[in-house]
Every structure is written in structure tokens, then in C-alpha cells.
Amino acid sequence: MTVAPPASAMSALERRYRRLLRAYPRAYRAAHGDELLDVLLESAGPGRTVPVPREAWGLLAGGVRSRIVHLATGNPWKDGLHLGVTALAAAQLAALLPYAGALPLWTAASALALVTVLRGWAWAAIPLTLVVGMKAVAIAGGRQIFGLTLLPVYPSPLGDQALFADSDPYVVAGGYAVTLAGLGVLAARGRPLQARSWWWCAAAVAAAWSGPQWMAEESTFSLSLSRMAVEAAAFGLAAGGGYLARDYRWALGAGIYLAVASGDLAAHSAELTRQHLAYWGVLAVLALWAAGAPFRQRRHCLD
């Protein structure tokens, strides 16, 4: 691997180019970084100390594209299933986070389940997800299991209603069942899973907030605007990943999550408004884009 020269030996322009090149994966920089840097410095005008905006944007966009393409490695079906399970585990943690004060043990267990999923430890994630799921279904159904819990479980300032107040126990059970089924398939494959980004934890925290308020107060089935923003961003990234890498693993992950989210909407079909339908429509369009993007006409480019 090429070692960068000391900062004192670099020009201001070279330092800025090296910062922009960090957008590329480390392996790419090790193989082509110095060559690309030489070309950039030779093509720069005399006396220039800052890259032109178009050049900087091209480096950043190329780096992001290269990172996404390098992520599309291994079995796409297996990795797509892992992505879907990760998204469900993050959503399940987000549902419990506002109630961490009343359910500290179960919120911690859900967080640990997400961490094991992120690290690709399917066998360790199965029992954690199972016990948390059983507790969640019991709370949604107004029953006691694994110790006495005061029902209803009232929220912290992050939430505005009791836990699972607008959810059906069968829908909650279905979400955990899909997660467990996916983990079972991944564990049965026996091969190591690709570790996922820690940004999933940040997404779970952002989705846990119930605000800002945007639906009518009389709505019995409210949607969190913060959660919608996180989901739309994730689905947009899935569509972008499928477009750039010509790979369907992101579409599979988005489809798994959308199927579970659709079950929640179907359970409240009599209470749906235009806002609910618009929410589902945005996710469906982005999921379809992610599914169709891998079949776009191929363009040859340098990677």
C-alpha cells in the first residue's frame, strides 16, 4: 500500500485532492490513488490551490459509486435477505426505544439483537429476536409473559401514546416471524455474512421519534413523520444502489420491509387516509425503482 507523503511536503491542492479521494474505497485508493492523483495534478492549472467545483463533484460522485459497486459482492439473494432482516430489526428497536424507561431490559435486548444482525451473527440473533418478539406480542395483546409488566406501557417524551396502542398483535407477530424466518435461512446457509454499517443504529434512533406532528389529531392510526423520512431515505438509497451497481440485493431488502409495512397498513384498512396511501405509494414506487434499476441498459465506465 502506498504511503502518503508528510503533510508538510504536499501542496495545498494535493492535500485537497487527497481528501476528495477518500470518497473511494481504501482498496481502490491503494491500487489507483497515486495514479489518479498524478493525473489530477498534471491537469491542474498553474497556481491553483482549490479543485474546480465540477472536478470535486465528479470525484465525490465517483467515489460513492465505487463504494456502492464494491458493496455488491457475494450472493445477492443472501445479502438482500440480510438487508431486509436488518431493516426489520432496526424498525423493531425503534418501536421500543421511546419506552426504554419502562422496558429497559427488553429495549436493551432488542438493541443487542440489532447488533448481532449487523455483525452477521445469525445464530446469536435468533434467540434474542425470539424472546423480544414474544414479549412484544404479549404486550400488544395485553398479556403477561417473562415477568409482570404494567400495561399499558406509557411513552417517554419521544412518543405520544402507549406501546402498540394502534397495532394489532398479529401484525406485531408477523413482523417478528418474518425476521426470525430470514435469520433462520441465513443461519442455515452456514457461511459468514457481510457486516452491515453502524448507521443502522442511528436510523433506528431517528425513526423512534413520533414527531413532528403532521397528521390530523383525530387519526386513530398515526404515522411518524421522522420514521417516514428515514424509510424514504433508505428506500431511495436502495434504488440508487440498484441503479449504480445493477444489482437486485437492495430491491430484495426493500421488498421484505415493504411487505411487513403493508401488513400493518392492511390491518388498519378502514382507518386509512390519503396520507397513509401517499406514504405507501412513495415506498412502493422507490421499491419498484430499485427492482427495475438493475435491468437498465449497461454503460461502460471505469471502476
C-alpha positions in Angstrom: 0.0 0.0 0.0 1.3 3.4 -1.0 2.2 5.7 2.0 1.1 9.3 1.6 3.9 11.9 2.0 4.1 14.1 5.0 1.6 17.0 5.0 4.4 19.5 5.0 5.7 18.1 1.7 2.3 18.4 0.0 0.9 21.4 -1.8 -2.5 22.8 -0.7 -4.1 21.4 -3.9 -2.6 18.0 -3.4 -4.0 17.9 0.2 -7.5 18.8 -1.0 -7.3 16.2 -3.8 -6.3 13.5 -1.3 -9.3 14.5 0.9 -11.6 14.1 -2.0 -10.1 10.8 -3.0 -11.1 9.4 0.4 -14.6 9.1 -1.0 -13.3 6.0 -2.8 -12.8 2.6 -1.1 -9.5 2.0 0.6 -8.7 -0.9 -1.8 -9.3 1.4 -4.8 -7.1 4.2 -3.4 -4.3 1.7 -2.7 -4.4 0.4 -6.3 -5.2 3.6 -8.3 -5.0 6.5 -5.9 -1.5 7.8 -6.7 -2.0 7.4 -10.4 -5.3 9.3 -10.3 -3.7 12.0 -8.1 -0.8 12.5 -10.6 -3.3 12.9 -13.4 -5.3 15.5 -11.5 -2.2 17.5 -10.5 -0.8 17.5 -14.0 -4.1 18.7 -15.5 -4.5 21.5 -12.9 -3.6 25.0 -14.0 -0.6 26.7 -12.6 -1.1 28.4 -9.2 -4.4 26.6 -8.5 -4.9 25.7 -4.8 -8.5 24.6 -4.9 -10.1 21.9 -7.2 -12.8 23.3 -9.6 -16.3 22.5 -8.3 -17.1 20.2 -11.3 -13.9 18.2 -10.7 -14.6 18.0 -6.9 -18.2 16.8 -7.6 -17.0 14.2 -10.1 -14.5 12.8 -7.6 -17.2 12.6 -4.8 -19.8 11.1 -7.1 -17.3 8.6 -8.5 -16.2 7.6 -5.0 -19.8 7.0 -3.8 -20.5 5.0 -7.0 -17.3 2.9 -6.5 -18.2 2.2 -2.9 -21.7 1.1 -3.9 -20.4 -1.2 -6.6 -17.9 -2.7 -4.2 -20.7 -3.5 -1.8 -22.4 -5.6 -4.5 -20.3 -8.6 -3.8 -21.2 -12.1 -2.8 -24.5 -13.8 -3.2 -27.1 -11.1 -3.9 -30.1 -13.2 -2.6 -28.4 -13.9 0.7 -27.2 -10.3 1.1 -30.6 -8.9 0.1 -32.2 -11.1 2.7 -29.7 -9.9 5.3 -30.5 -6.3 4.4 -34.3 -6.9 4.8 -33.8 -8.6 8.2 -31.5 -5.7 9.3 -34.2 -3.1 8.3 -36.8 -5.1 10.3 -34.6 -5.4 13.3 -33.9 -1.6 13.2 -37.6 -0.9 13.0 -38.4 -3.2 15.9 -35.8 -1.5 18.1 -37.3 1.9 17.0 -40.7 0.8 18.2 -39.3 0.0 21.7 -36.9 2.9 22.2 -39.5 5.5 23.3 -40.4 3.1 26.1 -36.9 2.3 27.3 -37.6 3.8 30.7 -40.4 1.4 31.3 -38.9 -1.6 29.5 -35.1 -1.2 29.9 -34.3 -4.9 29.7 -36.3 -5.6 26.6 -35.1 -2.4 24.8 -31.5 -3.5 25.6 -32.3 -7.0 24.3 -33.7 -5.6 21.1 -30.7 -3.3 20.7 -28.4 -6.4 21.2 -30.4 -8.3 18.6 -29.9 -5.5 16.1 -26.1 -5.5 16.8 -25.9 -9.3 16.3 -27.8 -8.9 13.0 -25.5 -6.1 11.9 -22.4 -8.2 12.7 -23.8 -11.1 10.7 -24.2 -13.4 13.8 -27.5 -15.0 12.7 -27.4 -17.8 15.3 -26.9 -15.4 18.1 -29.7 -13.1 16.8 -32.3 -15.8 16.6 -32.9 -16.4 20.4 -32.7 -12.6 21.2 -35.2 -11.8 18.5 -37.4 -14.7 19.6 -37.7 -13.6 23.3 -38.1 -9.9 22.4 -40.8 -10.8 19.9 -42.7 -13.0 22.3 -42.6 -10.1 24.9 -43.7 -7.6 22.2 -46.6 -9.7 21.0 -47.7 -10.3 24.6 -47.7 -6.5 25.3 -49.6 -5.9 22.1 -52.2 -8.5 23.1 -52.5 -7.2 26.7 -50.9 -10.4 28.2 -48.1 -11.1 30.7 -45.1 -13.1 29.8 -41.5 -13.2 31.2 -42.4 -11.2 34.3 -45.0 -8.7 35.2 -45.3 -5.6 33.1 -47.5 -2.7 33.9 -49.9 -2.3 31.0 -50.4 -0.1 29.0 -46.8 0.9 28.7 -46.7 4.7 28.6 -44.2 6.5 26.5 -41.3 8.9 27.2 -41.1 12.3 25.6 -40.1 10.6 22.3 -43.6 9.1 22.0 -47.2 10.3 22.3 -49.2 7.1 23.0 -48.9 3.7 24.7 -46.8 1.0 23.2 -48.6 -0.9 20.4 -51.7 1.1 21.1 -52.5 1.3 17.4 -51.0 -2.1 16.4 -52.6 -5.5 16.1 -50.8 -8.4 17.9 -51.0 -10.4 14.8 -49.2 -7.7 12.8 -46.5 -7.5 15.5 -46.1 -11.2 15.5 -45.9 -11.3 11.7 -43.1 -8.8 11.7 -41.0 -10.8 14.2 -41.9 -14.0 12.3 -40.5 -12.7 9.1 -37.4 -11.6 10.9 -36.9 -15.0 12.5 -37.6 -16.8 9.2 -35.0 -14.7 7.5 -32.5 -15.3 10.3 -33.2 -19.0 10.1 -32.5 -19.1 6.4 -29.3 -17.1 6.8 -28.1 -19.3 9.7 -28.8 -22.5 7.8 -26.6 -21.3 4.9 -23.6 -21.6 7.3 -21.4 -19.0 5.6 -20.3 -15.8 7.2 -22.5 -12.7 6.5 -21.2 -9.3 5.4 -21.2 -6.9 8.4 -23.6 -4.0 8.0 -22.9 -0.3 8.7 -23.4 1.1 12.2 -25.5 3.8 10.6 -28.4 1.4 11.0 -28.3 2.2 14.8 -28.6 5.9 14.0 -31.5 5.2 11.7 -33.3 3.3 14.5 -32.9 6.2 16.9 -34.2 8.7 14.2 -37.2 6.5 13.4 -38.1 6.2 17.1 -39.3 9.8 17.4 -43.0 10.2 16.9 -42.9 13.8 15.6 -43.1 16.2 14.1 -46.9 16.1 14.2 -48.4 16.3 10.8 -51.5 14.1 10.7 -54.9 15.1 12.0 -55.4 14.7 15.7 -58.5 12.5 15.3 -56.5 10.0 13.3 -56.5 6.6 15.1 -53.6 5.3 13.2 -50.9 7.9 13.1 -47.7 7.8 11.1 -44.4 9.2 12.4 -43.0 11.8 10.0 -39.5 11.1 11.2 -39.9 7.4 10.6 -41.3 8.1 7.1 -38.2 10.3 6.4 -35.9 7.5 7.5 -37.8 4.9 5.4 -37.9 7.1 2.3 -34.2 7.8 2.6 -33.4 4.1 3.0 -35.6 3.2 0.0 -34.0 5.9 -2.0 -30.6 4.6 -1.3 -31.8 1.1 -2.3 -33.0 2.5 -5.6 -29.7 4.3 -6.1 -27.7 1.3 -5.2 -29.6 -0.9 -7.6 -29.2 1.7 -10.4 -25.4 2.2 -9.9 -24.5 -1.4 -9.2 -27.0 -3.1 -11.5 -27.8 -5.4 -8.6 -31.1 -6.5 -7.1 -30.0 -7.2 -3.5 -31.2 -3.8 -2.4 -34.6 -4.4 -4.1 -35.0 -7.6 -2.2 -34.3 -6.0 1.2 -36.7 -3.1 0.4 -39.4 -5.6 -0.7 -39.1 -7.6 2.6 -39.5 -4.4 4.6 -42.4 -3.1 2.4 -44.3 -6.4 2.8 -44.2 -6.1 6.6 -45.1 -2.4 6.5 -48.0 -3.2 4.1 -49.4 -5.8 6.6 -49.6 -3.0 9.2 -51.5 -0.8 6.8 -53.8 -3.6 5.8 -54.7 -4.3 9.4 -56.0 -0.7 9.6 -57.6 -0.6 6.1 -60.8 1.0 7.5 -58.8 3.9 9.0 -56.5 4.8 6.1 -56.4 8.4 4.7 -54.8 9.9 1.7 -51.7 10.5 3.8 -51.4 6.8 4.5 -51.8 5.9 0.9 -49.3 8.5 -0.2 -46.8 7.1 2.3 -47.2 3.6 1.0 -47.1 4.8 -2.6 -43.8 6.6 -2.1 -42.2 3.4 -0.6 -43.8 1.2 -3.4 -42.5 3.5 -6.2 -39.0 3.5 -4.7 -39.0 -0.3 -4.2 -40.2 -0.8 -7.8 -37.4 1.6 -9.0 -34.9 -0.5 -7.0 -36.3 -3.7 -8.6 -36.2 -2.3 -12.2 -32.9 -0.4 -12.0 -30.7 -3.4 -12.3 -32.1 -4.1 -15.8 -31.3 -0.7 -17.2 -29.0 -0.5 -20.3 -25.4 -1.1 -19.3 -23.0 1.8 -19.7 -19.3 1.0 -19.7 -17.3 3.1 -17.3 -14.0 2.9 -15.4 -14.4 1.4 -11.9 
